[in-house]
Amino acid sequence: MTKILKQTTSGGISFLELLLDETLCSGSILIEKELAIAAGGINPYLNAKQKYDLLLRIAANGNLIFLPEEKDPALSYLTLEDDVSDENGWQTDCYLVGKYSAELQQNNLFDIVLHSLLDEADHEGRKEQTLSFLEQMISHDGSYWKIAEGDRPILIYRGDDICHNVLNVFADQFGAALADAGRNVIYFDCDKEDLGRLTSYMYQHFQAIIGIQSYLFSVKMKDEVHYLHEYLYGPKYNFIFDHPIWMKQHLMHHYPDFYVLTHDENYVAFLQKYFKKEAVLFPPAGIIPPKQTASDDSQTMYDVTFIGTYGDYMQEVLLIHQLDRSKRFLANRFLLKMRRHPELTSEAALLAVLRDKGMVLSDEAFVSLFYELRRVIYCVMHYYRYHILETLLKSGITLDVFGETWQCCPLCHYPNLICHPNVTVEESLSIWQHSKISLNIMSWHKGGFTERMANIMLCGSVLATDATTYLQRDYTKEDMIVFSLDALETLSEQIQTLLQNEPLRQSIAANGKAKTLKLHTWKKRAEEFLELQKQINAAEVISPTATQ
């Protein structure tokens, strides 16, 4: 029979009683999710007795009682079951002895428990293995912490409000999804809190420390030699959403347990080759919008929308021309190469320019040069963004653009260009819900997937985007419009076709939404991240530990 766990101020099962007799919590148990999260949640790095470990942590804060099942409909619950097999239970027993050794010693129980474990190990023919593992757990060495970090909080950095606060939206959405998955998530807001307070986290262990394109991982100590995050323990992950070359100054550090999460498979390769970083393809996800009401349905339906900024191509060219003569020459060649070959990544285009000039650079020298010429990426991006919109406008398509920068755009003389003010992330979702087709123009992410693409499809609009190699994994022409930068005339034709064929447009929108709901929600990303953590943990531990 399933029981519900409650805490009590009197009576019940004490922490010490449960520590000495795990059978007191046998059977199927329901536990309030919030109570589990407050205690650190299920430790995924234990491969046995996860329930027992969690209940011990809860009992440490108050005695336990088990009542007949009677759920509160307002609460969420976790169901905890006994292990099917006890094959690896001894490892958890050793870990718990190490974790609670002080409590056992205070109660003169340490030696008794130790002898009991070793007698059992001797009986099962694994005494030497158990003794070795026990020593690691009792000494709290690195292998101990690879397990113990599994019930520590996840620390997320927020605070950078660039691009209409989109990075903070990422932080909040990802954190909420991790919390919903049963993890204890805490935040540090760089914009609102004194950065000096970060030192209060020194020497603490975390299940993960997550930055959203954050500079904090490159903060140095006063000695200007060591980095602050050398002293914050646990794996560290920094999402980056621009080309890594823009983050060059923040990717020069080298300390253990640091990983870069990026949305473009080409950036993974670049980070590994030029920055020697552990990089993982991990694109952002989309937000499932709120259901529309009757009043929402009455709002204007746009034919084609684009939410993004206008950048002046010629202004970027002028900035490039401020470089010294030799760099300016290379920058011009670099820009021309990308304009003529828009299928190339920016690094491939620059390498091609260098080969044309017979120049061979070391990896370090190439990165330094690329960093100096990095504005060329913005330049070519603005060039194509302008020409994509111009192509659509010339074909007679009505285009609604959102962002105050469009008021200064030379395209404003087209009567079918409708300019709107800046919008928030939340307002963007509503616009896409009321858009037949929504345009995405990549910032030269040739192997990427972005939150804009996910959001457009989740909002039920047809996504029209330039091609990336990532899209070939899961999407087809039945799910979205994909166009090539060197064949823009086909984009106008595709859009006109869908605007004239509503059943086909709705079919493509429905297909794109269904696939994106399956693959690119923040709930899905939380699941993938937790699995990634388990894989990393399993690869790093010295002694056998756990997977969930």
N, C-alpha and C positions, 0 to 999 in steps of 0.2 A: 504493500500500500504506500502511495506517495504521501510524504509529510511536508509541511511547510516549516521552514526554520524561522525562529524569532529570537530576539535577544531579550534577556530578562535581568532585572536588577537584584533579584533574589532567587535562590534555588537554581535549578537547571544544571547543566553540565559545565564545569569550569574548564579553563584552558589546560590546566595541568592534568585533569582527568582525561581529557580528550587526547592529549599528547601521549599519555601512557596506554591508552586503549582506543584504537581507531575504530573498533567495532561499534562504539557508541554512536557513530554517524553512518552506519551501514544502511543500505536501501536507497530508494529513489527519494530525492529531496528537492523541493522547490525553494528558491531563494530570491528575494527581491533584487532586481538587477542593480538598483542604486546602492544597496547594501554590499553587494559583491564588488562593485566598482570602487566604493569607498575603501574597501580592504585591499585593493590592488588588482582585483579580477583574477580569472583563471591564469595560472602561469603556464604559457604554452611550451616552455623549455623543459618541463617535466614530462617524461614519457609514461608515468604511472602515478596514481594517487593524487591527481590534480584536485579532486573534490576534497580529499582529506587536508591537503595543504591549504586550500582556500578557507575551509572551516576553522582551521587552527588560527589563521590570521584574524578571522572574525571573532573567535572566542577570546583572543588576546585583548579585545576591547569590551568584552561583556559576556556573561554566561549565556549558554544556548539552551533553547527548548525546542522540541519538535512537536507540532500540533497537527491534528487531522487536516487534510487538504481543504482549504476554504479561501480561494483566491479573491483578492480585492480587484474588481474590474478596472480600477483607475491605475493599477500598478503593472509594471512589466516584470516578468519572472524568468529566471534561468532554471533549467532542469539539470540536476547533477545526479549522475549514476555511478554505481560501483564499477571498477575496472573489470573488463571481461576476463583479462588474464593478469596475474600477479608476477609475471616473468621478470619485469624490471622494477618491481616495487622496492627492492632492497636499495636501489640507487636513491630513490626518494627518501627512504628511511635514513640513509647516511647524510643526505642533504639536510634533513630536518634536525638531526642530531647536531650538525655543524651550526645550523641557524639558531637553534635554541640551547646551545651548550651552556650559556650563562645561566639560564633559568633552571636547567637540570642540575648544575653544580650548586646553585643556591639552595636547592631542595635535597641535596645529597643523593641525587639519582643518576648522575652522569655515569659513574662506573658501572652501575647495575644495567643501564640501558646499553652501554658500550659492550659489555660482556655478552648480553643477550644477542646483539647483532652479530658479534663474532662467532658465537656458538652456532647460530643459525647458518652463517656462512660456511663454517667448518663442516657442518652436517651436509650442506649442498655442494661441497667441493669447490668453493670460490673464496676461501679465506684470504689468500694473498691479494686477490683483486679487490675484495671488499676493504681490506686494511689500507691499501694504497688510496682508494677513493675516499675513505673516511678521513685520512690524513689531509687530503686536499680540502675537504669540506670543513673540517675543524679549524684548519689554518686560515680559512677564508682566502685562498689563493685565487688566481685568475679564473680557474675552472668553476670555482664556487660562484663567483660573481656572474659568470656567463649564464648560470641558472637563476641566481637571485634577482638579476635585473628584469626577469620576466614578470615580476609583480610590482615593479617600480613605476612611477608616473611617466607618461610621455609629455615632454616639454616642447611646446610649439612657440616659435617666435612670430609675433605680428607687429605691425606698426608702420610699415611703408605704405603710404597712401597713393603711390603713383598709379597712373592709368585708371583714374576714377575708383581707386580703392580696391582694384581687382585682386591684388596680392593678399589683402586682408580677407577678402571673400574666400579665396582659396584656403587660407589658414583656418577660417571659421568652419567652412564646409567640410574640410578634411578632418578637423578636430571633432566635429559633431558626429561624423561617420565612425571615427575610431571609438568615441564614447559609446555610441549605439552598439558597437561590437563588443562592449564590455571592458574597455580600457579606461584607466584613470588619466584624463588629459588636463594639463595645466598650461597656462599661457603666460608669456612675458611680452608686454607691449612696449616696444622700444620708443614709441612716440609719446607714451604717457608716463613711463617709469624711468627713474634715474638709472643710466646704464651701469653705474657703479654697483647697483644692487645685484647685478649678475654675479658678483664675487661671492654672494651669499650661497650660491649653488656649488661653489668649489668643493671638491672632495665628496660630492654626492653622486649616487648612481641613478641612472635613468634607463627605462626600457628603450627610449629613443629620444634624441634631441633633433627637432625638425625646424629648418629655416625655409622660408619662401623667398628665394633669391635674396638671402640675407648676407650682410657684411659682417655679422657678429663672429662668424667662424674665423675671421682673420684678425680679430682684435688681439693685440699683444699685451703681455704683462709689462710692468714698469721697467724690467730689465731689457726690453726690446729684443729679446732672444726667444723667450718662450711665449706660447700662445695661451690665452685664457682657457680654451677648450681642451688643452692637455690635462686640465685639472677638473673638468666636468666629465664624469665617467659614463660610458655607454655609447652605443653607435650613434653617429651624427649624420644627418641627411640634409643636404641643401638642394632644394628644387631650383633649377635655373630655366628660364623661359626665353632668354635671348641667346644668340650665338655665344659660346663660351669665351670668345675673344674679348667680349665686353666685360667679362668678369675676371680678366687676367690678374689684376692686382689682388683679387680675393681668392685666387686658386693657387697661389704660390706656396702656401703653407703645406707642411708635410707632418702629420701626426696620425697615430693609429685610429682606426674605427671611423674613418670619414668617407662618406659616399656622396656622389652627385646623382641626383635624379633629374632626368631631362626628357623632353617631349619629342626629341628628334633622334633617329637612329644614327645619323651622320655625326651628331654632336657627341654621342657615346664614343664613337671611334676617335673623334678629335680629342676628347678629354683623356682617353686612355693613351693615345700616342704622344700628345704634346704636353700634357700636364701630369701624366702618370697617375691618374686618379681612377679609383674604383667608380665606374659610371654605370648607371642602370637606365634602360629605356622605361620611362614611367610618366606618361603624359597626364596633364590635368583632366578633370572630368567635368561633366555638365551638371547643371542644377535642374531638377525636375520642377517645372513651374507650378504655381497654384492653379487649381481648376478654375476655369473661367465661369463667371456668373452671367446672368441674362444681360446686365448692363455692359459687361465686357464684350459680349457678342455684338452689341450694337455699335462698337467703336469702328472707326475707319479701317478698312482692309487695304493695305498697301500692295501694289504689284511687286516691286522689287525694292529692298532696303539694303543700306550699307551703314553699319555703325563703326566708325573709326575716324582717324584724323587725316587731314590733308597736310602733306608735307611738300614744301617747295623744292622741286628738283634743282632748279638753278641756284637756289640759296645754298644747297649742299655742295654743288659744283664750286661755288665761290669759296666755301670753307676748305675744300680739297686743294684749291689753288693757292692757299696760304702755306702749304707745305714747301719745304726747300725744293730746289729744282729737280734733283734726282728722284725724290719721293713723289713729286708732282707728276713726273713723267710716268712712273710706275702706276700711280693711282689712275691716271687717264687710261692707260692700257688695261688696267684691272677693270675699270668701269666699262670700257668698250667690249671687253671679253664677255662680261656678264650680260650686257645688252644684246650681244649677238648670239650668246649661248645661254639662254635663261634656264636650261635644264641642269646646268652645272651648279654645284655648291659653291659658296664663296671661296672656300679654301682651295677647291679644285681649280677654280678660275685663276686665282693668284698663282698657284703652282704652274699652271699652263703659261702664264705671262712670263714667269721666271725662266721656264724652259725655253720659250721663244727667244729670250735674251741671252741664253747660255749661262744663266746664273744658277749656281748650286749653293744652297745655304744649309747650315746645320739646323736641326729642329729648333734650337733656342733662338737662332738668328731669324728664322722664319716667323716664329711667334712674335718676336719683337717688331718685325716689319709689318706683319698682319695687324698688330695692335695699332700701329701708327696710321695704317690705311683703313681702319675699321669703318670710318664714316662712309666709305664707298658702298657698304652694304645698305645703309639708309638711303643713299643716293639712288641706287638702282631700284630699290623697293618703291621709293616715291615715283620714279620714272614709270614703272609699270602700273602702279596704282592709278596714276593719272590717265594713262592710255587705256586701261581697262574701262574706267568710267566714261572716258571720251567715246570709246567704241560703242558702248551701250546707248549713250545719249544720241550719237549720230544715227543710230538705227531707229530712233523714235521711241525707245523704251522710257517710261516715266520712272525716275530713280529718286527715292527719298533717302537723303543722307543725314546722319545725326552727328553733330559735333560743330562747335562754333568756328573751328578753323576753316570750314568750307565756305564761310562768308567771304573769304579773301581769295578764293580759288578762281582762276581764269575761266573755268567751266560754268561759272554762274550765268553767263549770257544765254545758256541753253534754257528755254522755258520749261523743259521737262525735267530739270534738276530742281528738286524741292529741298531746301535747306532747313534743318531743324536745330535747336540748341543741343548742348551736351546732355547726356542722359546717364543715370546711375546704372549699376548692374541690374538692379531690380526692374528699372524702367525698360532696360534693354530686353528683358525676358518678355514683357508685355508687348513690345514692338514686334518681336519675332513671332509671337503668338498671332499677331494680326498682319503678318506678311505672307504673301503667297510664295515668294522666293526671296531668300536672303543671301547676300554676297559675302564671301570670305576671301580675302587676299592675303596670302602668306607673307610674313616678313622674311622671306627667303629661307624658310624652314623646309628644305627639299625632302626631308624624310620624316616629317613631323605630323602631329595631331594636336589641336589646340582646344581650349575650353569653348572658344567661340563656335567652332564646328559642332561640338557636342550640344551646346545650348541651342543653336539654331534648330537642330534636328529634334531635340527633346521638346521644343516649343511647337513642333508640328509644321514648321516651314520647310520648303525644299532648300537644301544647301547647294549653293553654287560656289565652287572653290577651284583654285588652281591645283594641279596634280601634285601629290607627294607619294613617295614609295610606300609610306606607312598605310595609306588608304587601300592599297592593293591587297592588304592582308584580309580585310573583312568586308569591304564595300565594293559595289559594282554600279554600273549606270542605272540599275533599277532602284538605287537607294539615294542618288544625288546626281547633280550635274558636276562633271569634272572637265576642266578645260586646260589647254596648254597656252602658255604665255606667248608662244610663237605662232599661234593660230587663233587669235582673239575673235575673228569673224564667226567662228563656230559657236562661241558663247552666246552672241546675240541670237543666232538661229535657234539654239536650244531653249533659250528663255522664251522667245516668241512662240515656239511650239507649245510649251507648257502653259503659257498664259492663254492660249487658244484651246487648250484641251484640259478642262478642269478634272475629269475623271483620272486622266493619266497623272496630272500633277498631284492629286490627292493620294494616288497609289504610291508614287515615289516618296512623298512626304511620310506616309504611313510606314513604308519599308525602312526608311532611314531612322525614324523614331523607334521602331521595334528593335533594330539592331543596336542602337545607341543605348536604349534602356537596358539591354543585356550586357553591354560591354563597357560603357563609359559613364557610369554614375559614380558619385563619391562613395556610395556604399560598396560598389565593386572595387574601387581603388583601396578602400580600407582593408578589404579581404586580401587583395593582392599584396598590400604593404605588410600585413601581418605574416603572410606566407613568405615573403621576401626575408623578413626578419628571422623567421625560423630557419630558413636555408642558410643565412649568414651565420647564425648562432651555431648551427650544427656543423658548419665547416670550420669553425674556429675553436670549438671546445677541445680540450685535451682528452678528457675522459668521456665515456658515453653518456649523453644526456638525452634530451627529449625532443620529440616532435609531438604536436597535439594530435 
